[in-house]
Amino acid sequence: MRMGVPMLKIIENYIVYVFLVMITVNVFLFLLLLSKKIYTKLSIRKKKVIQEEYEKSLATYIATNEKKELTKPFGFLERKIFFETVIKYSSYLDGNSKERLLNLLEKEKLINYIQRKIKSKNPWKRKIAVYQAGEIGIKYVVPELLKLLDSNDRELVYITSRTLIKISNDKYLKNILVRISKGNIMEKPNAIALVDMVDGDITNILEEVMRLDSTFLNAIALEIYGIRQYEQGIKWIKQMVYHPLKEVRISALKGAIGLGDISEGEYINALLTLSVDEDWEVRVFVAKLLKKIKNAESISTLETMIKDPNWFVRHNAGLALIKQGENGLRSLIDLLSSEDVFARDKAWEVLQKEMVFHKLLAKIDDDELREKLMEKTAMTQLGEN
């Protein structure tokens, strides 16, 4: 019994010691976290002040056409914020301006920093570095960028392609197009946006692309012909309206829509063959195209298309007819008496909307046509009642 008392005392002292150690550790961790939180809050506040100062200085620098000099940033945080600010406003700066600003950051060190990040195993660091290289125009990284084009990371391929175009314009455009045609690595709208970033005439590249055996690239080129209004695309549009894939036929029509009203008989006739295409999506784009091509043949085609079994084709045919001027308006008025219910309803819907929202009656110069519209409108309203 006498031996048990000292043992209990030892155990009691040990428990007290462990308890005190735990309290000490918890207090220490609490103070560490608190100090870290305070430091983070102060850093954020300091960063915000520096950022506002640099943004104001850079905005003044741009607004005064670089007459107001910028102060060279000192310290790691200042250089980091200054670099981020330059990236943010890079779209407002030309190459020489960027060069002068980057010299304030010790350009060689900056290039080495970005090159290291591009080679990083961390995918996010790599993507950010690739983006930054494009914004400030670092040509030294092009060899690394060309390697990254082979990546299977869709986002990285897009950012890399964008950076290559920003740095080298059309020099590597064909490389980019060939890459994105493989493995479903990029959606068509993104690819078109990339190509449209290129400055200058790219008709020679589009010609090469149209000769490639790639429906994906052919579709992109057809739409770019329209976006850039390159009439060199007419021969390819005429050819591609007969392509077996509806996606390519639609792209040909999109190209034609971009080119607008071109009075070439063979070209127009080829496009109009698609007004009876088996796919309703194609017929919709024909109707959209005929908003641009204003002639008797377009009106005749639209009078047929407004009777189409697909409501979206009818809808666009009606909208296209009203764009055909007074002749299109006459056609819509006559369609109010059509035996085809679809055509009659769509014509009435279009005319009613134009009268209510766009003051159609006030815009008609021909008195006879205006009276005819009023008469037909009254008869249609009585019929509804």
C-alpha positions in Angstrom: 0.0 0.0 0.0 2.9 2.4 0.8 4.4 1.7 -2.6 1.1 2.8 -4.4 1.1 6.3 -3.1 4.3 7.5 -4.8 3.2 5.8 -8.0 -0.1 7.7 -8.0 1.7 10.9 -7.4 4.0 10.3 -10.3 1.0 9.5 -12.6 -0.7 12.6 -11.3 2.3 14.8 -12.0 2.7 13.2 -15.5 -0.9 14.0 -16.4 -0.5 17.6 -15.2 2.7 17.9 -17.2 1.0 16.6 -20.4 -1.9 18.9 -19.9 0.4 21.9 -19.5 2.3 20.9 -22.6 -0.9 20.6 -24.6 -2.1 24.0 -23.4 1.3 25.5 -24.3 1.2 23.9 -27.8 -2.4 25.1 -28.4 -1.6 28.7 -27.3 1.5 28.6 -29.5 -0.6 27.4 -32.5 -3.3 30.0 -31.8 -0.7 32.8 -31.7 0.9 31.5 -34.9 -2.4 31.4 -36.7 -3.4 34.8 -35.4 -0.1 36.4 -36.4 -0.4 34.7 -39.9 -3.9 36.1 -40.2 -2.8 39.6 -39.2 0.1 39.4 -41.6 -2.1 38.2 -44.5 -4.6 41.0 -43.8 -1.8 43.6 -43.7 -0.2 42.2 -46.9 -3.6 42.3 -48.7 -4.1 45.9 -47.6 -0.5 46.8 -48.7 -0.9 45.0 -52.0 -4.2 46.9 -52.7 -2.6 50.3 -52.0 0.4 49.4 -54.3 -1.9 48.0 -57.0 -4.1 51.1 -57.0 -1.0 53.3 -57.2 0.4 51.4 -60.2 -2.9 51.2 -62.0 -3.3 55.0 -61.6 0.2 55.6 -62.8 -0.1 53.2 -65.8 -3.5 54.6 -66.8 -1.9 58.1 -66.8 1.1 56.7 -68.7 -1.2 55.3 -71.4 -3.5 58.4 -71.5 -0.5 60.8 -71.9 1.0 58.7 -74.7 3.9 57.7 -72.5 5.0 61.3 -71.7 4.7 60.7 -68.0 7.5 58.5 -66.8 6.9 55.6 -64.4 8.8 54.9 -61.2 10.9 51.8 -61.3 9.4 49.2 -58.8 11.6 48.2 -55.9 11.2 45.0 -53.8 9.7 41.7 -54.7 6.0 42.6 -54.0 6.2 45.9 -56.0 7.7 44.1 -59.0 5.1 41.3 -58.8 2.2 43.8 -58.7 3.7 46.0 -61.4 4.1 43.0 -63.7 0.5 41.9 -63.0 -0.7 45.5 -63.8 1.2 45.5 -67.1 -0.4 42.2 -68.0 -3.9 43.6 -67.1 -3.4 46.6 -69.4 -1.4 44.8 -72.1 -4.2 45.1 -74.7 -3.8 49.0 -74.5 0.0 48.9 -75.0 1.9 48.4 -78.2 5.1 46.3 -78.5 7.5 49.2 -77.8 5.6 50.4 -74.8 5.6 46.9 -73.3 9.3 46.6 -74.0 10.0 49.9 -72.1 7.8 48.8 -69.1 9.4 45.4 -68.9 12.9 46.9 -68.8 11.8 48.5 -65.5 11.4 44.9 -64.2 14.8 43.6 -65.4 13.6 41.9 -68.5 16.1 39.1 -68.6 15.1 37.9 -65.1 11.5 38.1 -66.0 12.0 36.0 -69.2 13.9 33.4 -67.2 11.2 33.3 -64.6 8.5 32.7 -67.3 10.6 30.1 -69.1 11.0 28.2 -65.8 7.2 28.4 -65.1 6.4 27.1 -68.6 8.5 24.0 -67.9 6.8 23.6 -64.5 5.2 20.3 -63.7 2.3 22.2 -62.1 -0.3 22.5 -64.9 -1.8 25.7 -63.6 1.6 27.5 -63.2 2.4 26.4 -66.8 -0.9 27.8 -68.2 -0.5 31.1 -66.4 3.1 31.4 -67.7 2.1 30.7 -71.2 -0.7 33.3 -71.0 1.7 35.9 -69.6 4.3 35.2 -72.3 1.6 36.0 -74.9 0.5 39.2 -73.2 4.0 40.6 -73.0 5.2 39.1 -76.2 8.2 37.0 -75.2 9.4 35.4 -78.4 12.1 33.3 -76.7 9.5 30.8 -75.5 8.2 29.8 -79.0 10.2 26.5 -79.2 8.6 25.5 -75.8 5.2 26.6 -77.0 5.4 24.5 -80.2 6.1 21.4 -78.0 3.1 22.3 -75.7 0.8 22.2 -78.8 1.1 18.4 -78.7 -0.5 18.3 -75.2 -3.8 16.5 -74.6 -4.8 19.3 -72.2 -7.6 21.1 -74.1 -7.2 24.3 -72.1 -3.4 24.4 -72.4 -3.6 23.8 -76.2 -6.0 26.8 -76.5 -3.9 29.1 -74.4 -0.7 28.0 -76.2 -2.3 28.6 -79.6 -3.5 32.0 -78.5 0.0 32.9 -77.2 1.7 31.8 -80.5 -0.7 34.0 -82.5 -0.1 37.0 -80.2 3.7 36.6 -80.5 4.1 35.5 -84.1 0.8 36.4 -85.8 0.2 34.0 -88.7 3.6 32.4 -88.7 2.5 29.2 -86.9 -1.2 29.4 -87.8 -1.1 26.3 -90.0 0.7 24.4 -87.2 -2.1 25.4 -84.9 -4.8 24.4 -87.3 -3.3 21.0 -88.1 -3.0 20.3 -84.3 -6.6 21.3 -83.4 -7.9 19.1 -86.2 -6.7 16.0 -84.3 -8.3 14.4 -81.3 -11.3 16.7 -80.9 -9.0 19.0 -78.9 -10.9 22.2 -79.5 -14.5 23.3 -80.3 -15.1 25.1 -83.6 -16.1 28.5 -82.1 -12.9 28.6 -80.1 -10.8 27.7 -83.2 -12.6 30.4 -85.3 -11.9 33.0 -82.6 -8.2 32.1 -82.6 -7.9 32.4 -86.4 -9.7 35.7 -86.3 -7.1 37.1 -83.9 -4.5 37.0 -86.8 -3.8 40.4 -88.3 -3.5 40.9 -92.1 -4.5 38.9 -95.1 -4.7 35.1 -94.5 -6.3 34.1 -97.8 -3.3 32.0 -98.8 -3.5 30.0 -95.5 -7.2 29.5 -95.9 -6.6 28.3 -99.5 -4.2 25.7 -98.1 -6.6 24.7 -95.4 -9.5 24.2 -97.9 -7.2 21.7 -99.8 -6.6 19.6 -96.7 -8.7 16.5 -96.1 -10.3 17.7 -92.9 -14.0 18.6 -92.7 -13.4 20.4 -89.4 -10.8 22.7 -90.8 -12.8 23.2 -94.1 -15.7 24.3 -92.0 -13.6 26.8 -90.0 -12.1 28.2 -93.2 -15.5 28.6 -94.9 -16.8 30.6 -91.9 -13.6 32.8 -91.8 -14.1 33.6 -95.4 -17.4 35.2 -94.4 -16.2 36.8 -91.2 -13.4 38.5 -93.1 -15.4 39.0 -96.2 -12.9 37.4 -98.5 -14.5 36.9 -101.9 -11.8 34.3 -102.7 -14.0 32.0 -100.7 -16.9 32.1 -103.2 -15.4 29.2 -105.3 -15.2 27.0 -102.1 -18.7 27.9 -100.9 -20.1 26.9 -104.3 -18.3 23.6 -104.0 -19.1 22.9 -100.3 -22.9 23.4 -100.6 -22.9 19.9 -102.0 -20.9 18.3 -99.2 -22.4 15.2 -97.6 -22.0 16.5 -94.1 -24.7 19.0 -93.0 -22.2 20.8 -90.7 -20.0 21.7 -93.7 -23.1 22.8 -95.7 -24.1 25.1 -92.8 -20.5 26.5 -92.6 -20.7 27.3 -96.3 -24.0 29.2 -95.7 -22.4 31.0 -92.7 -19.6 32.1 -95.0 -22.1 33.2 -97.6 -24.0 35.2 -95.0 -20.8 37.0 -94.0 -20.1 37.8 -97.7 -23.6 39.3 -98.1 -25.4 40.2 -101.3 -23.1 39.0 -104.1 -24.7 39.1 -107.5 -23.2 36.1 -109.2 -25.8 33.8 -110.7 -24.1 30.5 -110.5 -23.1 31.2 -106.8 -26.6 32.2 -105.8 -28.2 29.2 -107.6 -25.8 26.8 -105.8 -26.9 28.3 -102.4 -30.6 28.2 -103.2 -30.4 24.5 -103.9 -30.1 24.1 -100.1 -33.6 25.6 -99.6 -34.9 22.1 -100.0 -32.1 20.4 -98.1 -33.1 17.3 -96.1 -31.8 18.8 -92.9 -34.0 21.6 -91.4 -30.9 23.2 -89.8 -29.5 23.8 -93.2 -32.8 25.3 -94.5 -32.8 27.7 -91.5 -29.5 29.1 -92.6 -30.7 29.5 -96.2 -33.6 31.6 -94.9 -31.1 33.7 -92.8 -28.9 34.1 -95.9 -31.9 35.5 -97.9 -32.2 38.4 -95.5 -29.1 39.6 -97.2 -29.8 38.7 -100.9 -32.6 40.9 -102.1 -34.1 40.0 -105.4 -37.2 38.3 -107.0 -35.6 34.9 -106.8 -35.1 35.2 -103.1 -38.7 36.3 -102.6 -39.9 33.3 -104.6 -37.8 30.9 -102.6 -38.9 32.4 -99.3 -42.6 32.1 -100.3 -42.0 28.4 -100.5 -39.9 28.2 -97.4 -42.5 29.9 -95.3 -44.7 26.8 -95.8 -41.9 24.6 -94.5 -43.1 21.9 -92.0 -40.4 23.0 -89.5 -41.5 26.1 -87.5 -38.0 27.5 -87.2 -37.5 27.5 -91.0 -41.0 29.3 -91.3 -40.0 31.8 -88.7 -36.8 32.8 -90.4 -38.4 32.8 -93.8 -41.0 35.3 -92.6 -38.3 37.5 -91.0 -36.4 37.3 -94.3 -39.4 38.3 -96.4 -39.9 41.5 -94.4 -36.3 42.4 -95.1 -37.0 42.2 -98.9 -38.5 45.7 -99.0 -41.9 46.5 -100.5 -41.8 43.4 -102.7 -41.3 41.2 -99.7 -44.1 43.0 -97.9 -46.5 42.4 -100.8 -45.6 38.7 -100.6 -46.4 38.6 -96.9 -49.7 40.4 -97.5 -50.7 37.9 -100.2 -49.8 35.1 -97.9 -52.5 36.2 -95.5 -54.9 34.6 -98.0 -52.9 31.4 -98.5 -54.6 28.1 -98.1 -51.5 26.9 -96.2 -52.2 27.4 -92.5 -48.5 27.5 -91.6 -47.7 30.2 -94.2 -50.8 32.3 -93.3 -50.1 32.2 -89.6 -46.4 33.1 -89.9 -47.1 35.9 -92.4 -49.7 37.4 -90.0 -47.3 37.0 -87.0 -44.5 38.8 -88.8 -46.8 41.6 -90.1 -48.5 42.1 -86.7 -45.1 42.4 -85.0 -43.8 44.9 -87.5 -47.0 47.1 -87.2 -47.0 47.1 -83.4 -43.3 47.4 -82.6 -41.8 49.0 -85.7 -44.6 51.2 -87.0 -44.8 49.5 -90.4 -47.8 51.4 -91.7 -45.9 54.7 -91.3 -42.9 53.4 -93.2 -44.8 52.4 -96.3 -44.5 55.0 -99.1 -46.9 53.3 -101.5 -50.5 54.3 -100.7 -52.0 51.4 -102.5 -49.8 48.9 -100.6 -50.6 50.6 -97.3 -54.4 50.4 -98.0 -54.0 46.7 -99.0 -52.2 45.9 -95.8 -54.9 47.7 -93.7 -57.7 45.8 -95.6 -56.0 42.4 -95.2 -55.3 43.2 -91.5 -58.9 44.0 -90.9 -60.1 40.8 -92.7 -57.6 38.7 -90.7 -58.7 40.2 -87.4 -62.4 39.6 -88.3 -61.5 36.0 -89.2 -59.9 35.5 -85.8 -63.0 36.8 -84.0 
